[in-house]
Amino acid sequence: MSFTQDRAEMIGVQAVAWLAANDELLPVFMGATGASETDFRDGVQDPVFQGSVLDFLMMDDAWIVGFCDSVSLSYTVVAEARAALPGGEQLHWT
């Protein structure tokens, strides 16, 4: 299924909201990225920031499962949405 930019951004916003509500994982994201609370608030509607949140979530299967289960999405949707956001077309070999 090909993702539209709007659908990818909707999933990105859901991921940002889920991360913001996760008291254990949010500090890990902020520490790993150097993002401040202001950066986080300002980035909610930014597709580039949304992509960084999806990249972060894809680092751990448990995070993907937690997010997808909470919003009733297939586990593969995150990678598909990420590919449709800015920077997602880049191949990652690691």
Protein Blocks (a to p, Z undefined) as FASTA:
>chain_A
ZZdfklmmmmmmmmmmmmmmmmklmmmmmmmnopafklmmmmmmmmklmmmmmmmmmmpm
klmmmmmmmnopafklmmmmmmmpghklpccfZZ
